């Protein structure tokens, strides 16, 4: 009995702390909502009216969004692929076990941090202003977004490799390119493919939002149906996006499991 008393006191102490933490979080959440005015304009009547109107989808609209859905997937795939291709050399330059020059590595990492600081919506707005409304703006935004995220994941993966193969190739006089091709890439290939698939999942979701800014894809139809108060068609667009996301996530998870 005496041996379990400290354990019981420790458990009760953490139980009380857990309850107090949850209550504190709820109070902060409610207070933040009121202070920011997030709850001031909320109308339950409008919410239920919108929900009821979306519960009767206009299934005839499905044929109109098949092409935009395919365009959204293509935007995500092309943007992710281009971003990955650009990220590979930058990630090699940012890895401390590949580039020993601290100043060069610091400049590369600073540039990558700067790219990651740019939101995807801002990138979409910039590319819409440059190339105009259409999928090219979405591809450009997703390329830069993918480049910033993948480069960090890649160079962190490179820094965890075994240095033994690099040292062995160095001892026989291999140059830098040969060490990267035969010692670095084989060790991180599976991780690279996994990160590529993960980024593709994110970009499929992001590409639907970018359509609001004129970056093409099904997001443009989502914006149009909401602007015209055609919530029956909005429901069809949302369901189509949901199906695409589930399929992409399922395929990506299976492929990542196969690579593990």
Protein Blocks (a to p, Z undefined) as FASTA:
>chain_A
ZZmmmmmmmmmmmmmmmmmmmmmmmmmmmmmmmmnommmmgcfklmmmmmmmmmmccfkl
mmmmmmmmmmmmmmmmmmmmmmmmmmmmmmmmmpmklmmclklmmmmmmmmmmmmmpcfk
lmmmmmmmmnopajklmmmmmmmmmmmmmmmmmmmmmmmpcfklmmmmmmnopafklmmm
mmmmmmmmmmmmmmmmmmmmmmmmmmmmmmmnongpjklmmmmmmmnopaklmmmmmmmm
mmmmmmmmmmmmmmmmmmZZ
